[in-house]
Amino acid sequence: MDTRVYLHLTESIRTARDAATLAAARHLIGACSMHPIERDTLERLLIGCEAALRAGDAEMPRATATRAD
């Protein structure tokens, strides 16, 4: 899978504010060909975000990049 597409999907899932956005991301995940580990990682992220939205916690934590230098 193209890295840009993977990162776009990850960011779309993390910043989703409603179930419709997550449903669209789920559709994209199903339509893309990818390694099973990539699919599993995105599915777990999606499930976690769906659970957080159901619980009323719409503010998802954003991943932060850390620098080694």
N, C-alpha and C positions, 0 to 999 in steps of 0.2 A: 504494500500500500504506500502511496505517495505520502511523505512526511507532512506536507502542507495540508493534505486532506485530513489526516489523522489529528493534527493539531487543531484544525478548524472544528472538527467534530467534538474534540475534547472541550474546547472553549465554548462551543455552542451549548453543550450539555451543562457545563459549570455555570454559565450565565443565564440559563433558562429561568424565566419567571412564571411560566404557566405550563399546564399539561400539554397544550397544543404544540408548543415549541419542542418539548421532549418527545412527543409523538412524531414530529417531523424528523428529529434526530434519529429516532428508532428506525424510521423508514429508510433514511440514508444509510444507516449501519447495515440494514438488511440488503440494500441494493449494491453496496460496495463489495468488491472481492478483497479479502484481507487474510492475513495469517490468523489461525485460531486464537493465538495468544492476544493479538490486537483486538479481535472481536470480543473475547472474554473480558478484557480490561475495560473496553467501552461499555459492554453490557453491565458490568458491576458498577461502574460510575453512573450509568443511567438509572439503575435500580436504586442506588443510594439517593440520587437527586429526586427521583419520583417519591421515595419515602419521605424525604425532607419536605417536599411540597405538600404532601398529604398531611404531614404533621403541623403544617402552618409555618414552617421555617423557610420562607422564600429567599432569604439572604444566604446564598451558598458561599462557602469559603473559596477564595481564589488561590490557585497555586502561585507560589512566588518562586522566582528563579534565584538560586544562590550562586555566588561567584566564588571560585576557588582561589582567586588571586588576592 
